[in-house]
Amino acid sequence: MLKSYEATLENGQLKWLVDEPKLSSARVIVTILEDTTPRVKRRTPPASIAGKGKTLGDLVSSAIEELDWECLK
């Protein structure tokens, strides 16, 4: 029977994250998952336009006023 256990590999040593298997020896299949932490790229404007934007109005309220509320019933 196959069972899955989650662990991390640090300096060649397995560190069990939940339940450690209660076996003295076993045949194993190891799947390596790459680092799953999402890398967030922060977008920045070019220096030539940075800080020069202007808010000319409230975009959200104008969109809400234009909705046909009767179609939502």
JOJO-V663169 format. One record per residue. N is the residue number from 1. OMEGA is omega in whole degrees, -180 to 180 (NA if undefined). NEAR is the number of other C-alpha atoms within 10 Angstrom. Layout:
N_OMEGA_NEAR, N_OMEGA_NEAR
This chain:
1_179_2, 2_174_4, 3_180_6, 4_177_9, 5_-179_10, 6_-179_11, 7_172_14, 8_179_13, 9_180_10, 10_179_8, 11_177_6, 12_-179_7, 13_176_9, 14_174_11, 15_-176_12, 16_-179_13, 17_-179_10, 18_-177_9, 19_175_10, 20_180_11, 21_-178_12, 22_-180_6, 23_177_6, 24_175_5, 25_-179_7, 26_172_7, 27_-175_4, 28_171_9, 29_-177_7, 30_175_5, 31_-180_6, 32_175_8, 33_177_7, 34_180_6, 35_-176_7, 36_177_6, 37_-178_6, 38_177_6, 39_-177_7, 40_176_6, 41_179_6, 42_180_5, 43_179_6, 44_179_7, 45_175_8, 46_-178_8, 47_-177_8, 48_-180_7, 49_-178_8, 50_176_9, 51_-177_9, 52_-180_7, 53_178_7, 54_174_6, 55_-176_6, 56_180_6, 57_180_8, 58_-177_8, 59_-175_9, 60_-176_8, 61_179_9, 62_178_10, 63_-179_9, 64_180_10, 65_-177_9, 66_-180_8, 67_175_10, 68_-174_8, 69_179_9, 70_-178_6, 71_-177_6, 72_-178_6, 73_NA_4
